[in-house]
Amino acid sequence: MIENRQFRISRTEAREAGSLRQAIEKKVGPGALRWYVTAADRGEVMVEATLDSEVHEAPAGAGERPFHPGKTAVISIIPTGVGCSIGGYAGDAAPATNLLAATTDYLITNPNAVNASDFISLENNVLYTEGFCIDMLSKGEIDLYVPFANRVGLIVEKAETASLDAVFNVVNTVRAVHGVDIVDCIVTQRPIGTRCIKNRSGAYVGTVEHPEVLIDACERLVDLGANAIAVTTNIQGLPSEEYVQHFAGDSDAPNPMGGVEAIISHLIVDRFRVPAAHAPMINLKELDLHDRVVDARGGGEMASVSGLACVLIGLRRAPQFAHTPKLRAVDVINLNNLLAVVAPASCLGGIPVLCALDRDVPVIAVKANETILAVDREALGVTEGVIEASSYAEAAGLLLALRRGISPDSLTRPLETKRHRRSLLTAVKEPRIRRAAR
């Protein structure tokens, strides 16, 4: 059973636990597929979490990871369902993602940063990494193995013939044009039941009404040799009015699909330890749009019949994180390679950012990427470790500085002048030597 809940954590609990992240994990429990801070003040923080009540093998505990020297990695987080002005639409964070990738050996980002239905843009050193996997990496639970190529299995939710025809045309196109190795395509006999849900914060999450259908299909594909899973369904419960506002570029109308897509992929990664991603089976075209030419950031969806192509292409070289005898990898990295984490300045309450702060990994907070949340460094009470950047262009410059060992403080003006403390340098009088009386 998939359940969405809200939690309150007092600042006292955070202090007693050692850090805010540790307090949240204790309160939320081990079954969390996803959680993030939605609001914070001096007294407490509010957390929204999605929980999986099904009992299964828990991930390995965090520990010291081996060192893989010579490579740098940056995590760029574009959260789903919170209305990111850059990346909250259809692959519109791809230019920023590829710019950041130019500053490091590997740029780790979640699929929605570059997914745009028939369109996808990611440099060879961009690691297309599902959010639950990024969370595990940030906690120190896994390494990322860069594969030569993955064998992708596809789960298609039960649908009418016209929708299935569209899906299989996409499948054959990515095989013929992009060379994607698709092991098999399973069309489920029953609906999976993916549904979007709006939380109290205004952020979108979701649920899976029949997870057993999804899990059974995953098991069959893994048995057939798939080591990456793509899922395509038609999401239910979409609020048409807010979806129209989203395509018009309304900053208060997040993409309602983003949250439930994250839950689907998190569930698969948690159970099967393979990379996964979800795509809408058929992109909605019957919306009562005020303008058929939508906001530029969402154009990829309107220009494409299905959302599937980008997911299949992205999963082709998505990093693996379970070391198996058959794993063939060209490289490996983990949190010891992390140069920094980049995230929207108003959305710093996720696992990768809080883990980075616990480990003294710099966090670059991008002000230009606005969201519906207000969880910035002031709200969290963070005094050190967060570097604010006005744009992704500035963030790229900061990453280059960090990689070259240049202090960001030395790049700003006014530059503080260090002075000695005169009171500490007062001459110390030598002790007077008394002669012994004769």
C-alpha positions in Angstrom: 0.0 0.0 0.0 1.3 3.4 -1.0 0.5 6.2 1.6 1.2 9.9 1.6 1.6 11.5 5.1 2.7 14.7 6.7 5.1 14.9 9.7 6.2 17.6 12.1 9.7 17.6 13.5 10.6 20.0 16.2 14.0 21.8 16.3 14.6 20.0 19.6 14.2 16.6 18.0 16.6 17.7 15.3 19.2 18.7 17.8 18.8 15.5 19.8 19.1 13.4 16.7 22.3 15.1 15.6 21.0 16.6 12.4 17.7 17.5 10.8 18.1 14.7 8.3 18.6 12.1 11.0 15.5 13.4 12.9 13.4 13.2 9.8 14.5 9.7 8.9 13.7 8.5 12.5 10.3 10.1 12.4 9.4 8.9 8.9 10.7 5.4 9.3 12.4 2.9 7.0 9.5 2.5 4.5 9.8 6.0 2.9 10.0 6.1 -0.8 10.3 9.9 -0.8 10.3 12.8 1.6 11.1 16.5 1.5 10.7 19.5 3.8 7.8 21.7 2.6 8.0 24.4 5.3 10.2 25.4 8.2 10.5 28.0 11.0 12.4 28.4 14.2 10.2 25.9 16.1 9.7 23.1 13.6 9.8 21.8 10.1 7.0 20.2 8.0 7.8 17.1 6.0 5.7 15.4 3.3 6.5 11.7 2.7 5.3 8.8 0.6 5.5 5.5 2.4 5.4 1.9 1.1 3.9 -0.4 3.7 4.9 -3.6 2.0 7.6 -5.5 3.9 10.7 -6.1 1.8 14.5 -6.1 2.1 15.7 -2.8 3.4 18.7 -1.1 1.7 22.1 -1.6 3.1 23.1 0.8 5.8 25.4 3.8 5.1 29.0 3.2 5.6 32.5 4.3 4.4 32.6 4.1 0.7 35.8 3.2 -1.2 37.7 5.9 -3.0 37.6 6.1 -6.7 40.3 8.8 -7.4 40.6 11.0 -10.3 37.0 11.8 -11.1 34.7 14.6 -9.9 30.9 14.5 -9.8 28.2 17.0 -9.2 24.5 16.3 -8.3 22.0 18.7 -9.8 18.5 18.3 -8.3 15.4 19.4 -10.2 12.6 18.4 -7.8 9.3 17.1 -9.3 5.9 18.4 -8.6 6.9 21.7 -6.9 6.7 24.0 -9.9 10.4 24.5 -10.7 10.6 27.5 -13.1 13.6 25.8 -14.7 13.0 22.0 -15.2 9.4 21.9 -14.0 8.0 21.5 -17.5 9.3 19.2 -20.3 13.1 18.9 -20.3 13.6 22.7 -20.1 16.4 22.2 -17.6 18.5 20.5 -20.3 20.6 23.6 -21.2 21.4 24.3 -17.6 22.1 20.6 -17.0 24.5 20.4 -19.9 26.2 23.6 -18.9 26.8 22.3 -15.4 28.1 19.0 -16.9 30.9 21.0 -18.7 32.4 21.8 -15.3 32.8 18.2 -14.0 33.6 14.7 -15.1 30.0 13.5 -14.2 26.8 15.4 -13.7 24.2 13.3 -11.8 20.6 14.5 -12.3 17.1 13.1 -12.2 15.3 12.1 -15.4 12.7 15.0 -15.4 15.6 17.5 -15.8 16.0 16.4 -19.5 12.9 14.4 -20.3 10.8 16.1 -23.1 8.7 13.3 -24.7 10.2 12.8 -28.2 13.0 15.1 -27.3 15.9 14.6 -24.9 19.2 16.4 -24.6 22.0 15.1 -22.4 25.8 15.2 -22.8 27.7 11.9 -22.5 28.8 12.7 -19.0 25.3 13.4 -17.7 24.2 10.4 -15.6 20.4 9.9 -15.9 19.8 8.8 -12.4 16.4 8.2 -10.7 15.7 10.2 -7.5 15.6 7.2 -5.0 19.0 6.2 -6.4 20.4 9.7 -5.9 19.1 9.6 -2.3 20.9 6.3 -1.7 24.1 7.7 -3.3 23.9 10.8 -1.1 23.5 8.7 2.1 26.6 6.7 1.2 24.7 3.4 0.6 25.7 2.8 -3.0 28.2 3.4 -5.8 27.2 4.4 -9.3 28.5 2.2 -12.1 28.6 3.8 -15.6 27.6 1.0 -18.0 28.5 0.5 -21.6 24.7 0.1 -22.2 21.7 -1.3 -20.5 19.1 -3.9 -21.5 15.8 -2.1 -21.1 12.5 -3.8 -20.3 9.2 -1.9 -20.9 6.0 -2.2 -18.9 2.9 -0.9 -20.7 -0.3 -0.5 -18.8 -3.4 -2.1 -20.3 -4.9 0.3 -22.8 -6.9 0.6 -26.0 -5.4 -0.6 -29.3 -4.7 3.0 -30.7 -2.6 3.8 -27.6 -0.6 0.5 -27.9 0.0 1.2 -31.5 1.5 4.6 -30.6 3.7 3.1 -27.9 5.1 0.3 -30.1 5.9 2.9 -32.9 8.0 4.7 -30.3 9.7 1.5 -29.2 10.7 0.6 -32.7 11.9 4.1 -33.5 14.3 4.3 -30.5 15.6 0.8 -31.5 16.2 1.8 -35.1 17.4 5.4 -34.6 19.1 5.4 -31.1 20.1 1.7 -30.9 18.4 1.1 -27.6 18.4 -2.6 -26.6 14.8 -3.4 -25.5 14.6 -6.9 -24.0 10.8 -7.2 -24.0 7.6 -5.2 -23.7 5.0 -6.4 -21.3 1.4 -5.2 -21.6 -0.3 -5.7 -18.3 -3.6 -7.6 -18.1 -5.0 -5.2 -15.4 -4.6 -1.5 -14.8 -1.7 -0.4 -12.6 -3.7 2.5 -11.3 -1.3 5.5 -11.2 -3.0 8.6 -9.7 -1.8 12.1 -8.9 -2.5 13.6 -5.5 -2.0 17.2 -4.4 -0.5 17.7 -0.9 -1.3 20.4 1.6 1.8 22.3 0.5 0.5 22.5 -3.0 3.1 20.1 -4.3 2.0 17.1 -6.3 2.7 13.5 -5.3 0.8 10.4 -6.2 0.0 6.8 -5.5 -0.1 3.4 -7.2 -3.4 1.7 -6.7 -2.3 -1.8 -7.8 1.4 -2.0 -7.1 1.2 -5.8 -7.4 0.6 -5.5 -11.1 3.7 -3.3 -11.5 5.8 -5.6 -9.3 4.8 -8.7 -11.2 5.7 -7.2 -14.5 9.1 -6.1 -13.2 9.9 -9.5 -12.0 9.1 -11.0 -15.4 11.3 -8.5 -17.2 14.2 -8.9 -14.7 14.0 -12.7 -15.3 14.3 -12.0 -19.0 17.5 -10.2 -18.5 16.4 -6.6 -18.2 18.7 -4.4 -16.0 16.7 -1.2 -16.5 12.9 -0.7 -16.4 10.7 1.8 -18.2 7.0 2.2 -17.3 4.3 3.9 -19.3 0.8 4.5 -18.0 -2.0 7.0 -18.3 -2.1 8.9 -15.0 -5.5 9.3 -13.5 -6.9 12.2 -11.4 -5.2 15.0 -13.4 -6.8 18.3 -12.6 -7.6 19.7 -16.0 -7.8 23.4 -14.9 -4.5 23.4 -13.2 -2.9 21.4 -16.1 -4.1 24.2 -18.4 -2.6 26.8 -16.1 0.7 24.8 -16.1 0.9 24.9 -19.9 0.2 28.6 -19.8 3.3 29.0 -17.7 1.6 29.8 -14.4 4.2 29.7 -11.7 1.6 28.5 -9.1 0.6 25.5 -11.2 3.2 22.6 -11.0 3.1 19.8 -13.4 0.7 17.4 -11.7 2.3 14.3 -13.2 5.7 14.8 -11.7 5.1 13.5 -8.2 3.4 10.2 -9.2 6.1 9.5 -11.8 8.7 9.8 -9.0 6.7 7.4 -6.8 6.5 4.7 -9.6 10.3 4.8 -10.3 11.2 5.0 -6.6 9.1 1.9 -5.9 10.8 -0.1 -8.7 14.3 1.0 -7.6 13.6 0.2 -4.0 12.4 -3.3 -4.8 14.6 -4.4 -7.7 17.8 -2.3 -7.5 17.8 -1.4 -11.2 17.4 2.1 -12.8 13.8 3.0 -13.7 11.8 5.8 -15.1 8.1 6.5 -16.0 6.5 8.3 -19.0 2.9 9.2 -19.8 1.6 6.8 -22.4 -0.3 9.4 -24.4 0.2 13.1 -23.9 -3.0 15.0 -23.3 -4.1 17.0 -26.3 -7.8 17.5 -25.5 -7.2 20.1 -22.8 -9.2 23.3 -23.2 -6.1 25.4 -23.8 -6.4 29.2 -24.1 -3.6 29.0 -26.7 -2.6 25.9 -28.6 1.0 27.2 -28.7 1.9 26.5 -25.1 4.6 28.0 -22.9 7.9 27.2 -24.5 9.0 25.1 -21.6 6.2 22.7 -22.1 6.3 22.5 -25.8 7.9 19.1 -25.9 4.7 17.5 -24.6 2.4 19.2 -27.1 4.7 18.3 -30.0 4.8 14.6 -29.1 2.1 11.9 -29.1 3.7 9.9 -26.2 6.1 10.8 -23.4 7.9 7.4 -23.8 10.8 8.1 -26.2 13.0 10.2 -23.9 12.7 7.6 -21.1 13.9 4.7 -23.3 16.8 6.8 -24.6 17.7 8.0 -21.1 17.7 4.5 -19.6 20.1 3.2 -22.3 23.1 4.4 -20.3 21.6 5.1 -16.9 24.0 4.2 -14.1 23.7 0.8 -12.3 24.2 0.6 -8.5 24.0 -3.1 -7.7 27.2 -4.9 -8.3 26.4 -8.2 -10.0 28.7 -10.8 -11.7 27.3 -9.7 -15.1 27.9 -6.0 -14.6 30.1 -4.4 -17.2 31.0 -0.8 -16.3 33.3 1.7 -17.8 33.6 3.8 -14.6 32.5 4.0 -11.0 31.9 6.9 -8.6 30.3 7.5 -5.2 29.8 10.3 -2.7 33.6 10.6 -2.2 33.7 12.0 -5.7 31.1 14.7 -5.0 32.3 18.2 -5.7 29.0 19.9 -4.8 25.2 19.6 -4.9 23.2 22.1 -7.0 19.5 22.8 -6.1 16.8 25.5 -6.3 17.4 28.0 -3.5 13.8 27.7 -2.2 13.8 23.9 -2.2 16.8 22.9 0.1 14.8 20.3 2.2 15.5 17.2 0.2 17.7 14.2 1.1 20.7 15.1 -1.2 21.0 18.6 0.1 20.7 17.7 3.8 23.1 14.8 3.3 25.6 17.2 1.7 25.4 19.6 4.6 26.0 16.7 7.0 29.1 15.8 5.1 30.5 19.3 4.5 29.9 19.0 0.7 29.1 22.5 -0.7 25.5 23.2 -1.7 25.0 25.7 -4.5 21.5 27.3 -4.2 20.2 28.7 -7.5 17.8 31.7 -6.9 16.6 31.8 -10.5 15.0 28.4 -10.3 11.9 29.4 -8.3 9.4 26.9 -6.8 6.2 27.0 -4.9 8.1 26.2 -1.7 10.0 28.6 0.6 12.5 26.2 2.2 15.7 28.3 1.8 18.8 28.4 4.0 17.2 31.0 6.3 14.1 28.9 6.8 16.3 25.8 7.6 18.6 27.8 9.9 21.7 26.9 7.8 24.6 29.2 8.5 27.4 27.4 6.6 27.8 25.2 3.6 25.3 26.9 1.2 26.6 29.2 -1.6 23.9 31.2 -3.3 24.0 31.7 -7.1 21.7 34.0 -9.0 21.6 31.7 -12.1 22.8 28.4 -13.4 25.5 30.3 -15.3 26.8 31.6 -12.0 26.5 28.1 -10.5 28.7 26.8 -13.3 31.3 29.4 -12.5 31.2 28.4 -8.9 31.6 24.7 -9.7 34.7 25.6 -11.8 36.1 27.6 -8.9 35.5 24.7 -6.4 37.1 22.2 -8.8 40.2 24.4 -9.2 40.4 25.0 -5.4 39.5 28.7 -5.7 37.5 30.0 -2.7 34.2 31.5 -3.9 34.8 34.3 -1.4 37.8 35.5 -3.4 35.6 36.1 -6.4 33.3 38.6 -4.7 33.6 42.2 -3.7 34.1 43.8 -1.3 36.8 41.3 -0.2 37.3 41.2 3.5 40.6 42.4 4.7 42.1 40.2 7.4 43.9 42.1 10.2 45.8 41.0 13.2 44.4 41.6 16.6 46.7 44.1 18.3 45.6 43.1 21.8 46.9 39.6 21.2 50.3 40.9 20.0 51.1 43.1 23.0 54.7 42.6 24.0 55.1 40.3 26.8 57.5 41.6 29.5 60.2 39.2 30.4 60.0 38.1 34.1 62.3 39.9 36.4 65.0 37.6 37.8 65.4 38.0 41.5 68.8 37.4 43.0 69.0 35.3 46.0 69.9 37.2 49.2 73.4 36.6 50.4 
